[in-house]
């Protein structure tokens, strides 16, 4: 599982939440800590750069937020981010610098690193999206198993019990997810990988791969 540790998935210089990852090995360990971290960090943000627009919602003055967007706290919208028409941020969300949360996109308990794009009809819940990762139109993270059991991360014969009922997907830096794809609970995608449109993905996908369908993964050269 070494490939799917925090250090091998993410450039921590590309998120305001870098300190949250300290002391953890795997990124899903962060999920239960997002809310309290936002509440602590938000109060320390410089007032010349950020405004607390309502209780526990901090928005950078350089960010663009559509009047129709709904943002519930705790949340931080970082500099130059864009939250578009009818976006729904349910809380426990950090939207990174220059990131895009698009029309009718819903976020819940997530960290979007800088320059992430979730621009069209996406659901991203209990997930972490690395620097410059992109969710194609209609692609979603499924964050609860149908039988409601705890999520297990699987990489071939290797398994890690997460102890989490809600766990969507961990996307490494520069991951491209094709339109209308579903990332099943416990999906982890290595850096610089591509997911074909309309894919149904589960388990761990190696870095620099092209996921075509279950059992068919090509290496990028």
Buried (B, 14 or more C-beta within 10 A) or exposed (E): BEBBEBEBBBBBEBBBBEEBBEEEBBBBBBBBBBBEBBEEBBEEBEEEEBBBEEEBBBBBEBBBBBEEBEBBBBBBBBBBBBBBEBBBBBBBBBBBBBBBBBBEBBBBBBBBBBBBBBBBBBBBBBBBBBBBBBBBBBBBBBBBBEEEEBBBBBBEEEEBEBEBBBBBBBBBBBBBBBBBBBBBBBBBBBBBBBBBEBBEBBBBBBBBBBBEEEEEBEEEE
